[in-house]
Amino acid sequence: MSPRGGVLRLVSALPGITVTHGTVDGQPTLTLTADTGIPLKAASGPAGQVAGTVTYAVTRVNLANIAAGKL
């Protein structure tokens, strides 16, 4: 098991998180799913070489903030 696979196995023990096996273009993958459905970070590139990452900022808004233009 790769270090990344080991981390996903540990994380999958947390409530509301599942890890499933899959494939993309014939390559094996592990998919991490959380109950919130909110992505926090995504990394891409060949195995062992991250070519790029995207970090998401998650904020909560309410109707009063939207009406005031505070997004």
N, CA, C and O atoms as a Maestro MAE file, in Angstrom:
{
 s_m_m2io_version
 :::
 2.0.0
}

f_m_ct {
 s_m_title
 :::
 protein
 m_atom[284] {
  # First column is atom index #
  i_m_mmod_type
  r_m_x_coord
  r_m_y_coord
  r_m_z_coord
  i_m_residue_number
  s_m_chain_name
  s_m_pdb_residue_name
  s_m_pdb_atom_name
  i_m_atomic_number
  :::
  1 25 0.853 -1.176 0.000 1 A "MET " " N  " 7
  2 3 0.000 0.000 0.000 1 A "MET " " CA " 6
  3 2 0.895 1.234 0.000 1 A "MET " " C  " 6
  4 15 1.881 1.307 0.734 1 A "MET " " O  " 8
  5 25 0.534 2.193 -0.831 2 A "SER " " N  " 7
  6 3 1.300 3.435 -0.901 2 A "SER " " CA " 6
  7 2 1.020 4.281 0.337 2 A "SER " " C  " 6
  8 15 0.015 4.064 1.014 2 A "SER " " O  " 8
  9 25 1.902 5.254 0.649 3 A "PRO " " N  " 7
  10 3 1.631 6.147 1.784 3 A "PRO " " CA " 6
  11 2 0.299 6.874 1.610 3 A "PRO " " C  " 6
  12 15 -0.445 7.054 2.574 3 A "PRO " " O  " 8
  13 25 0.004 7.287 0.385 4 A "ARG " " N  " 7
  14 3 -1.256 7.988 0.124 4 A "ARG " " CA " 6
  15 2 -2.447 7.060 0.409 4 A "ARG " " C  " 6
  16 15 -3.448 7.480 0.991 4 A "ARG " " O  " 8
  17 25 -2.326 5.810 -0.004 5 A "GLY " " N  " 7
  18 3 -3.383 4.837 0.266 5 A "GLY " " CA " 6
  19 2 -3.571 4.613 1.755 5 A "GLY " " C  " 6
  20 15 -4.698 4.468 2.229 5 A "GLY " " O  " 8
  21 25 -2.465 4.585 2.496 6 A "GLY " " N  " 7
  22 3 -2.542 4.420 3.945 6 A "GLY " " CA " 6
  23 2 -3.249 5.576 4.619 6 A "GLY " " C  " 6
  24 15 -4.033 5.379 5.547 6 A "GLY " " O  " 8
  25 25 -2.970 6.788 4.152 7 A "VAL " " N  " 7
  26 3 -3.627 7.975 4.718 7 A "VAL " " CA " 6
  27 2 -5.119 7.920 4.430 7 A "VAL " " C  " 6
  28 15 -5.929 8.211 5.310 7 A "VAL " " O  " 8
  29 25 -5.494 7.549 3.205 8 A "LEU " " N  " 7
  30 3 -6.914 7.454 2.876 8 A "LEU " " CA " 6
  31 2 -7.603 6.386 3.720 8 A "LEU " " C  " 6
  32 15 -8.759 6.549 4.111 8 A "LEU " " O  " 8
  33 25 -6.897 5.298 4.000 9 A "ARG " " N  " 7
  34 3 -7.479 4.254 4.843 9 A "ARG " " CA " 6
  35 2 -7.732 4.787 6.252 9 A "ARG " " C  " 6
  36 15 -8.775 4.505 6.842 9 A "ARG " " O  " 8
  37 25 -6.783 5.556 6.798 10 A "LEU " " N  " 7
  38 3 -6.970 6.156 8.119 10 A "LEU " " CA " 6
  39 2 -8.120 7.154 8.117 10 A "LEU " " C  " 6
  40 15 -8.958 7.149 9.018 10 A "LEU " " O  " 8
  41 25 -8.153 8.008 7.103 11 A "VAL " " N  " 7
  42 3 -9.199 9.030 7.016 11 A "VAL " " CA " 6
  43 2 -10.571 8.371 6.883 11 A "VAL " " C  " 6
  44 15 -11.559 8.884 7.409 11 A "VAL " " O  " 8
  45 25 -10.637 7.243 6.187 12 A "SER " " N  " 7
  46 3 -11.927 6.588 5.982 12 A "SER " " CA " 6
  47 2 -12.531 6.078 7.285 12 A "SER " " C  " 6
  48 15 -13.720 5.763 7.331 12 A "SER " " O  " 8
  49 25 -11.732 5.995 8.339 13 A "ALA " " N  " 7
  50 3 -12.244 5.564 9.638 13 A "ALA " " CA " 6
  51 2 -13.012 6.680 10.345 13 A "ALA " " C  " 6
  52 15 -13.712 6.424 11.325 13 A "ALA " " O  " 8
  53 25 -12.886 7.917 9.856 14 A "LEU " " N  " 7
  54 3 -13.606 9.037 10.456 14 A "LEU " " CA " 6
  55 2 -15.078 8.973 10.061 14 A "LEU " " C  " 6
  56 15 -15.406 8.515 8.967 14 A "LEU " " O  " 8
  57 25 -15.967 9.430 10.945 15 A "PRO " " N  " 7
  58 3 -17.400 9.390 10.623 15 A "PRO " " CA " 6
  59 2 -17.716 10.241 9.388 15 A "PRO " " C  " 6
  60 15 -17.184 11.340 9.232 15 A "PRO " " O  " 8
  61 25 -18.579 9.730 8.519 16 A "GLY " " N  " 7
  62 3 -19.039 10.488 7.368 16 A "GLY " " CA " 6
  63 2 -18.100 10.487 6.181 16 A "GLY " " C  " 6
  64 15 -18.342 11.211 5.215 16 A "GLY " " O  " 8
  65 25 -17.028 9.696 6.218 17 A "ILE " " N  " 7
  66 3 -16.057 9.664 5.122 17 A "ILE " " CA " 6
  67 2 -15.930 8.232 4.614 17 A "ILE " " C  " 6
  68 15 -15.820 7.287 5.395 17 A "ILE " " O  " 8
  69 25 -15.948 8.091 3.282 18 A "THR " " N  " 7
  70 3 -15.752 6.768 2.681 18 A "THR " " CA " 6
  71 2 -14.671 6.858 1.611 18 A "THR " " C  " 6
  72 15 -14.482 7.896 0.977 18 A "THR " " O  " 8
  73 25 -13.975 5.752 1.430 19 A "VAL " " N  " 7
  74 3 -12.965 5.636 0.376 19 A "VAL " " CA " 6
  75 2 -13.341 4.430 -0.472 19 A "VAL " " C  " 6
  76 15 -13.532 3.332 0.050 19 A "VAL " " O  " 8
  77 25 -13.446 4.637 -1.791 20 A "THR " " N  " 7
  78 3 -13.800 3.547 -2.692 20 A "THR " " CA " 6
  79 2 -12.752 3.408 -3.786 20 A "THR " " C  " 6
  80 15 -12.069 4.372 -4.131 20 A "THR " " O  " 8
  81 25 -12.632 2.200 -4.327 21 A "HIS " " N  " 7
  82 3 -11.712 1.923 -5.425 21 A "HIS " " CA " 6
  83 2 -12.410 2.202 -6.747 21 A "HIS " " C  " 6
  84 15 -13.610 1.967 -6.884 21 A "HIS " " O  " 8
  85 25 -11.661 2.701 -7.715 22 A "GLY " " N  " 7
  86 3 -12.197 2.944 -9.043 22 A "GLY " " CA " 6
  87 2 -11.082 2.952 -10.062 22 A "GLY " " C  " 6
  88 15 -9.952 2.573 -9.752 22 A "GLY " " O  " 8
  89 25 -11.384 3.381 -11.274 23 A "THR " " N  " 7
  90 3 -10.370 3.514 -12.317 23 A "THR " " CA " 6
  91 2 -10.651 4.765 -13.143 23 A "THR " " C  " 6
  92 15 -11.799 5.180 -13.302 23 A "THR " " O  " 8
  93 25 -9.595 5.344 -13.654 24 A "VAL " " N  " 7
  94 3 -9.671 6.458 -14.594 24 A "VAL " " CA " 6
  95 2 -8.694 6.156 -15.715 24 A "VAL " " C  " 6
  96 15 -7.499 5.982 -15.476 24 A "VAL " " O  " 8
  97 25 -9.202 6.095 -16.933 25 A "ASP " " N  " 7
  98 3 -8.371 5.755 -18.092 25 A "ASP " " CA " 6
  99 2 -7.572 4.474 -17.873 25 A "ASP " " C  " 6
  100 15 -6.414 4.371 -18.278 25 A "ASP " " O  " 8
  101 25 -8.213 3.497 -17.223 26 A "GLY " " N  " 7
  102 3 -7.567 2.214 -16.991 26 A "GLY " " CA " 6
  103 2 -6.605 2.180 -15.809 26 A "GLY " " C  " 6
  104 15 -6.046 1.126 -15.506 26 A "GLY " " O  " 8
  105 25 -6.402 3.307 -15.138 27 A "GLN " " N  " 7
  106 3 -5.502 3.368 -13.986 27 A "GLN " " CA " 6
  107 2 -6.312 3.271 -12.698 27 A "GLN " " C  " 6
  108 15 -7.377 3.880 -12.600 27 A "GLN " " O  " 8
  109 25 -5.827 2.513 -11.701 28 A "PRO " " N  " 7
  110 3 -6.562 2.399 -10.444 28 A "PRO " " CA " 6
  111 2 -6.579 3.731 -9.694 28 A "PRO " " C  " 6
  112 15 -5.595 4.472 -9.698 28 A "PRO " " O  " 8
  113 25 -7.698 4.019 -9.057 29 A "THR " " N  " 7
  114 3 -7.844 5.246 -8.278 29 A "THR " " CA " 6
  115 2 -8.502 4.945 -6.938 29 A "THR " " C  " 6
  116 15 -9.126 3.899 -6.763 29 A "THR " " O  " 8
  117 25 -8.359 5.853 -6.015 30 A "LEU " " N  " 7
  118 3 -9.105 5.839 -4.764 30 A "LEU " " CA " 6
  119 2 -9.894 7.139 -4.724 30 A "LEU " " C  " 6
  120 15 -9.350 8.211 -4.990 30 A "LEU " " O  " 8
  121 25 -11.170 7.041 -4.392 31 A "THR " " N  " 7
  122 3 -12.027 8.220 -4.329 31 A "THR " " CA " 6
  123 2 -12.436 8.461 -2.888 31 A "THR " " C  " 6
  124 15 -12.957 7.563 -2.226 31 A "THR " " O  " 8
  125 25 -12.205 9.654 -2.407 32 A "LEU " " N  " 7
  126 3 -12.556 10.057 -1.051 32 A "LEU " " CA " 6
  127 2 -13.848 10.857 -1.118 32 A "LEU " " C  " 6
  128 15 -13.945 11.825 -1.873 32 A "LEU " " O  " 8
  129 25 -14.841 10.454 -0.329 33 A "THR " " N  " 7
  130 3 -16.122 11.140 -0.309 33 A "THR " " CA " 6
  131 2 -16.467 11.502 1.128 33 A "THR " " C  " 6
  132 15 -16.391 10.660 2.024 33 A "THR " " O  " 8
  133 25 -16.851 12.778 1.347 34 A "ALA " " N  " 7
  134 3 -17.256 13.248 2.672 34 A "ALA " " CA " 6
  135 2 -18.728 13.640 2.633 34 A "ALA " " C  " 6
  136 15 -19.237 14.066 1.596 34 A "ALA " " O  " 8
  137 25 -19.402 13.495 3.757 35 A "ASP " " N  " 7
  138 3 -20.822 13.820 3.829 35 A "ASP " " CA " 6
  139 2 -21.122 15.257 3.427 35 A "ASP " " C  " 6
  140 15 -22.190 15.534 2.880 35 A "ASP " " O  " 8
  141 25 -20.205 16.166 3.685 36 A "THR " " N  " 7
  142 3 -20.470 17.563 3.356 36 A "THR " " CA " 6
  143 2 -20.496 17.788 1.859 36 A "THR " " C  " 6
  144 15 -21.190 18.686 1.381 36 A "THR " " O  " 8
  145 25 -19.747 16.984 1.103 37 A "GLY " " N  " 7
  146 3 -19.697 17.146 -0.340 37 A "GLY " " CA " 6
  147 2 -18.921 18.367 -0.782 37 A "GLY " " C  " 6
  148 15 -18.948 18.716 -1.962 37 A "GLY " " O  " 8
  149 25 -18.233 19.022 0.130 38 A "ILE " " N  " 7
  150 3 -17.491 20.237 -0.188 38 A "ILE " " CA " 6
  151 2 -16.024 19.884 -0.410 38 A "ILE " " C  " 6
  152 15 -15.359 19.409 0.511 38 A "ILE " " O  " 8
  153 25 -15.507 20.111 -1.624 39 A "PRO " " N  " 7
  154 3 -14.075 19.853 -1.849 39 A "PRO " " CA " 6
  155 2 -13.239 20.939 -1.173 39 A "PRO " " C  " 6
  156 15 -13.606 22.114 -1.191 39 A "PRO " " O  " 8
  157 25 -12.133 20.545 -0.588 40 A "LEU " " N  " 7
  158 3 -11.230 21.501 0.043 40 A "LEU " " CA " 6
  159 2 -9.972 21.712 -0.782 40 A "LEU " " C  " 6
  160 15 -9.453 22.826 -0.855 40 A "LEU " " O  " 8
  161 25 -9.478 20.640 -1.407 41 A "LYS " " N  " 7
  162 3 -8.260 20.734 -2.195 41 A "LYS " " CA " 6
  163 2 -8.241 19.599 -3.209 41 A "LYS " " C  " 6
  164 15 -8.668 18.482 -2.918 41 A "LYS " " O  " 8
  165 25 -7.743 19.901 -4.397 42 A "ALA " " N  " 7
  166 3 -7.611 18.881 -5.429 42 A "ALA " " CA " 6
  167 2 -6.199 18.959 -5.994 42 A "ALA " " C  " 6
  168 15 -5.685 20.048 -6.252 42 A "ALA " " O  " 8
  169 25 -5.577 17.803 -6.184 43 A "ALA " " N  " 7
  170 3 -4.234 17.743 -6.761 43 A "ALA " " CA " 6
  171 2 -4.290 16.863 -7.999 43 A "ALA " " C  " 6
  172 15 -5.040 15.888 -8.045 43 A "ALA " " O  " 8
  173 25 -3.496 17.209 -9.000 44 A "SER " " N  " 7
  174 3 -3.490 16.413 -10.219 44 A "SER " " CA " 6
  175 2 -2.069 16.221 -10.718 44 A "SER " " C  " 6
  176 15 -1.166 16.986 -10.381 44 A "SER " " O  " 8
  177 25 -1.889 15.198 -11.518 45 A "GLY " " N  " 7
  178 3 -0.594 14.899 -12.103 45 A "GLY " " CA " 6
  179 2 -0.323 13.414 -12.037 45 A "GLY " " C  " 6
  180 15 -1.079 12.668 -11.415 45 A "GLY " " O  " 8
  181 25 0.748 12.979 -12.674 46 A "PRO " " N  " 7
  182 3 1.085 11.556 -12.630 46 A "PRO " " CA " 6
  183 2 1.462 11.126 -11.214 46 A "PRO " " C  " 6
  184 15 1.828 11.953 -10.378 46 A "PRO " " O  " 8
  185 25 1.368 9.836 -10.961 47 A "ALA " " N  " 7
  186 3 1.654 9.303 -9.633 47 A "ALA " " CA " 6
  187 2 3.004 9.800 -9.118 47 A "ALA " " C  " 6
  188 15 4.027 9.681 -9.793 47 A "ALA " " O  " 8
  189 25 2.984 10.356 -7.919 48 A "GLY " " N  " 7
  190 3 4.209 10.819 -7.284 48 A "GLY " " CA " 6
  191 2 4.686 12.184 -7.754 48 A "GLY " " C  " 6
  192 15 5.684 12.694 -7.244 48 A "GLY " " O  " 8
  193 25 3.994 12.785 -8.715 49 A "GLN " " N  " 7
  194 3 4.401 14.100 -9.229 49 A "GLN " " CA " 6
  195 2 3.172 14.999 -9.347 49 A "GLN " " C  " 6
  196 15 2.409 14.892 -10.307 49 A "GLN " " O  " 8
  197 25 2.988 15.863 -8.390 50 A "VAL " " N  " 7
  198 3 1.842 16.763 -8.429 50 A "VAL " " CA " 6
  199 2 2.138 17.887 -9.408 50 A "VAL " " C  " 6
  200 15 3.088 18.649 -9.230 50 A "VAL " " O  " 8
  201 25 1.316 17.980 -10.438 51 A "ALA " " N  " 7
  202 3 1.516 18.991 -11.476 51 A "ALA " " CA " 6
  203 2 0.795 20.289 -11.135 51 A "ALA " " C  " 6
  204 15 1.182 21.357 -11.609 51 A "ALA " " O  " 8
  205 25 -0.234 20.205 -10.327 52 A "GLY " " N  " 7
  206 3 -0.977 21.402 -9.950 52 A "GLY " " CA " 6
  207 2 -1.955 21.104 -8.833 52 A "GLY " " C  " 6
  208 15 -2.434 19.978 -8.701 52 A "GLY " " O  " 8
  209 25 -2.251 22.115 -8.027 53 A "THR " " N  " 7
  210 3 -3.239 21.953 -6.969 53 A "THR " " CA " 6
  211 2 -4.213 23.122 -7.012 53 A "THR " " C  " 6
  212 15 -3.878 24.221 -7.453 53 A "THR " " O  " 8
  213 25 -5.403 22.861 -6.551 54 A "VAL " " N  " 7
  214 3 -6.431 23.883 -6.414 54 A "VAL " " CA " 6
  215 2 -6.925 23.806 -4.983 54 A "VAL " " C  " 6
  216 15 -7.307 22.735 -4.511 54 A "VAL " " O  " 8
  217 25 -6.919 24.940 -4.287 55 A "THR " " N  " 7
  218 3 -7.426 25.003 -2.924 55 A "THR " " CA " 6
  219 2 -8.702 25.833 -2.934 55 A "THR " " C  " 6
  220 15 -8.727 26.941 -3.470 55 A "THR " " O  " 8
  221 25 -9.754 25.298 -2.342 56 A "TYR " " N  " 7
  222 3 -11.044 25.970 -2.319 56 A "TYR " " CA " 6
  223 2 -11.239 26.669 -0.982 56 A "TYR " " C  " 6
  224 15 -10.870 26.133 0.063 56 A "TYR " " O  " 8
  225 25 -11.816 27.860 -1.015 57 A "ALA " " N  " 7
  226 3 -12.186 28.576 0.209 57 A "ALA " " CA " 6
  227 2 -13.688 28.397 0.394 57 A "ALA " " C  " 6
  228 15 -14.473 28.757 -0.484 57 A "ALA " " O  " 8
  229 25 -14.083 27.848 1.522 58 A "VAL " " N  " 7
  230 3 -15.484 27.588 1.794 58 A "VAL " " CA " 6
  231 2 -15.952 28.587 2.843 58 A "VAL " " C  " 6
  232 15 -15.383 28.669 3.932 58 A "VAL " " O  " 8
  233 25 -16.983 29.337 2.512 59 A "THR " " N  " 7
  234 3 -17.542 30.309 3.452 59 A "THR " " CA " 6
  235 2 -19.047 30.141 3.520 59 A "THR " " C  " 6
  236 15 -19.667 29.605 2.601 59 A "THR " " O  " 8
  237 25 -19.616 30.594 4.594 60 A "ARG " " N  " 7
  238 3 -21.070 30.541 4.751 60 A "ARG " " CA " 6
  239 2 -21.620 31.964 4.601 60 A "ARG " " C  " 6
  240 15 -21.036 32.931 5.091 60 A "ARG " " O  " 8
  241 25 -22.718 32.058 3.937 61 A "VAL " " N  " 7
  242 3 -23.380 33.353 3.788 61 A "VAL " " CA " 6
  243 2 -24.832 33.191 4.208 61 A "VAL " " C  " 6
  244 15 -25.376 32.087 4.223 61 A "VAL " " O  " 8
  245 25 -25.438 34.312 4.545 62 A "ASN " " N  " 7
  246 3 -26.869 34.286 4.839 62 A "ASN " " CA " 6
  247 2 -27.561 35.318 3.969 62 A "ASN " " C  " 6
  248 15 -26.903 36.102 3.284 62 A "ASN " " O  " 8
  249 25 -28.868 35.319 3.993 63 A "LEU " " N  " 7
  250 3 -29.629 36.190 3.112 63 A "LEU " " CA " 6
  251 2 -29.311 37.666 3.343 63 A "LEU " " C  " 6
  252 15 -29.262 38.442 2.390 63 A "LEU " " O  " 8
  253 25 -29.096 38.061 4.603 64 A "ALA " " N  " 7
  254 3 -28.776 39.460 4.900 64 A "ALA " " CA " 6
  255 2 -27.449 39.862 4.261 64 A "ALA " " C  " 6
  256 15 -27.327 40.971 3.742 64 A "ALA " " O  " 8
  257 25 -26.437 38.958 4.293 65 A "ASN " " N  " 7
  258 3 -25.154 39.258 3.668 65 A "ASN " " CA " 6
  259 2 -25.306 39.390 2.154 65 A "ASN " " C  " 6
  260 15 -24.705 40.275 1.546 65 A "ASN " " O  " 8
  261 25 -26.095 38.526 1.554 66 A "ILE " " N  " 7
  262 3 -26.301 38.602 0.103 66 A "ILE " " CA " 6
  263 2 -26.994 39.908 -0.257 66 A "ILE " " C  " 6
  264 15 -26.590 40.578 -1.207 66 A "ILE " " O  " 8
  265 25 -28.021 40.275 0.481 67 A "ALA " " N  " 7
  266 3 -28.742 41.512 0.224 67 A "ALA " " CA " 6
  267 2 -27.840 42.735 0.374 67 A "ALA " " C  " 6
  268 15 -28.026 43.735 -0.319 67 A "ALA " " O  " 8
  269 25 -26.861 42.655 1.281 68 A "ALA " " N  " 7
  270 3 -25.928 43.765 1.493 68 A "ALA " " CA " 6
  271 2 -24.742 43.728 0.538 68 A "ALA " " C  " 6
  272 15 -23.884 44.611 0.569 68 A "ALA " " O  " 8
  273 25 -24.697 42.697 -0.318 69 A "GLY " " N  " 7
  274 3 -23.587 42.583 -1.274 69 A "GLY " " CA " 6
  275 2 -22.307 42.068 -0.654 69 A "GLY " " C  " 6
  276 15 -21.234 42.245 -1.230 69 A "GLY " " O  " 8
  277 25 -22.391 41.437 0.498 70 A "LYS " " N  " 7
  278 3 -21.210 40.900 1.192 70 A "LYS " " CA " 6
  279 2 -21.116 39.405 0.912 70 A "LYS " " C  " 6
  280 15 -21.684 38.589 1.638 70 A "LYS " " O  " 8
  281 25 -20.405 39.063 -0.131 71 A "LEU " " N  " 7
  282 3 -20.250 37.648 -0.483 71 A "LEU " " CA " 6
  283 2 -18.857 37.173 -0.201 71 A "LEU " " C  " 6
  284 15 -18.543 36.006 -0.435 71 A "LEU " " O  " 8
  :::
 }
 m_bond[283] {
  # First column is bond index #
  i_m_from
  i_m_to
  i_m_order
  :::
  1 1 2 1
  2 2 3 1
  3 3 4 2
  4 3 5 1
  5 5 6 1
  6 6 7 1
  7 7 8 2
  8 7 9 1
  9 9 10 1
  10 10 11 1
  11 11 12 2
  12 11 13 1
  13 13 14 1
  14 14 15 1
  15 15 16 2
  16 15 17 1
  17 17 18 1
  18 18 19 1
  19 19 20 2
  20 19 21 1
  21 21 22 1
  22 22 23 1
  23 23 24 2
  24 23 25 1
  25 25 26 1
  26 26 27 1
  27 27 28 2
  28 27 29 1
  29 29 30 1
  30 30 31 1
  31 31 32 2
  32 31 33 1
  33 33 34 1
  34 34 35 1
  35 35 36 2
  36 35 37 1
  37 37 38 1
  38 38 39 1
  39 39 40 2
  40 39 41 1
  41 41 42 1
  42 42 43 1
  43 43 44 2
  44 43 45 1
  45 45 46 1
  46 46 47 1
  47 47 48 2
  48 47 49 1
  49 49 50 1
  50 50 51 1
  51 51 52 2
  52 51 53 1
  53 53 54 1
  54 54 55 1
  55 55 56 2
  56 55 57 1
  57 57 58 1
  58 58 59 1
  59 59 60 2
  60 59 61 1
  61 61 62 1
  62 62 63 1
  63 63 64 2
  64 63 65 1
  65 65 66 1
  66 66 67 1
  67 67 68 2
  68 67 69 1
  69 69 70 1
  70 70 71 1
  71 71 72 2
  72 71 73 1
  73 73 74 1
  74 74 75 1
  75 75 76 2
  76 75 77 1
  77 77 78 1
  78 78 79 1
  79 79 80 2
  80 79 81 1
  81 81 82 1
  82 82 83 1
  83 83 84 2
  84 83 85 1
  85 85 86 1
  86 86 87 1
  87 87 88 2
  88 87 89 1
  89 89 90 1
  90 90 91 1
  91 91 92 2
  92 91 93 1
  93 93 94 1
  94 94 95 1
  95 95 96 2
  96 95 97 1
  97 97 98 1
  98 98 99 1
  99 99 100 2
  100 99 101 1
  101 101 102 1
  102 102 103 1
  103 103 104 2
  104 103 105 1
  105 105 106 1
  106 106 107 1
  107 107 108 2
  108 107 109 1
  109 109 110 1
  110 110 111 1
  111 111 112 2
  112 111 113 1
  113 113 114 1
  114 114 115 1
  115 115 116 2
  116 115 117 1
  117 117 118 1
  118 118 119 1
  119 119 120 2
  120 119 121 1
  121 121 122 1
  122 122 123 1
  123 123 124 2
  124 123 125 1
  125 125 126 1
  126 126 127 1
  127 127 128 2
  128 127 129 1
  129 129 130 1
  130 130 131 1
  131 131 132 2
  132 131 133 1
  133 133 134 1
  134 134 135 1
  135 135 136 2
  136 135 137 1
  137 137 138 1
  138 138 139 1
  139 139 140 2
  140 139 141 1
  141 141 142 1
  142 142 143 1
  143 143 144 2
  144 143 145 1
  145 145 146 1
  146 146 147 1
  147 147 148 2
  148 147 149 1
  149 149 150 1
  150 150 151 1
  151 151 152 2
  152 151 153 1
  153 153 154 1
  154 154 155 1
  155 155 156 2
  156 155 157 1
  157 157 158 1
  158 158 159 1
  159 159 160 2
  160 159 161 1
  161 161 162 1
  162 162 163 1
  163 163 164 2
  164 163 165 1
  165 165 166 1
  166 166 167 1
  167 167 168 2
  168 167 169 1
  169 169 170 1
  170 170 171 1
  171 171 172 2
  172 171 173 1
  173 173 174 1
  174 174 175 1
  175 175 176 2
  176 175 177 1
  177 177 178 1
  178 178 179 1
  179 179 180 2
  180 179 181 1
  181 181 182 1
  182 182 183 1
  183 183 184 2
  184 183 185 1
  185 185 186 1
  186 186 187 1
  187 187 188 2
  188 187 189 1
  189 189 190 1
  190 190 191 1
  191 191 192 2
  192 191 193 1
  193 193 194 1
  194 194 195 1
  195 195 196 2
  196 195 197 1
  197 197 198 1
  198 198 199 1
  199 199 200 2
  200 199 201 1
  201 201 202 1
  202 202 203 1
  203 203 204 2
  204 203 205 1
  205 205 206 1
  206 206 207 1
  207 207 208 2
  208 207 209 1
  209 209 210 1
  210 210 211 1
  211 211 212 2
  212 211 213 1
  213 213 214 1
  214 214 215 1
  215 215 216 2
  216 215 217 1
  217 217 218 1
  218 218 219 1
  219 219 220 2
  220 219 221 1
  221 221 222 1
  222 222 223 1
  223 223 224 2
  224 223 225 1
  225 225 226 1
  226 226 227 1
  227 227 228 2
  228 227 229 1
  229 229 230 1
  230 230 231 1
  231 231 232 2
  232 231 233 1
  233 233 234 1
  234 234 235 1
  235 235 236 2
  236 235 237 1
  237 237 238 1
  238 238 239 1
  239 239 240 2
  240 239 241 1
  241 241 242 1
  242 242 243 1
  243 243 244 2
  244 243 245 1
  245 245 246 1
  246 246 247 1
  247 247 248 2
  248 247 249 1
  249 249 250 1
  250 250 251 1
  251 251 252 2
  252 251 253 1
  253 253 254 1
  254 254 255 1
  255 255 256 2
  256 255 257 1
  257 257 258 1
  258 258 259 1
  259 259 260 2
  260 259 261 1
  261 261 262 1
  262 262 263 1
  263 263 264 2
  264 263 265 1
  265 265 266 1
  266 266 267 1
  267 267 268 2
  268 267 269 1
  269 269 270 1
  270 270 271 1
  271 271 272 2
  272 271 273 1
  273 273 274 1
  274 274 275 1
  275 275 276 2
  276 275 277 1
  277 277 278 1
  278 278 279 1
  279 279 280 2
  280 279 281 1
  281 281 282 1
  282 282 283 1
  283 283 284 2
  :::
 }
}
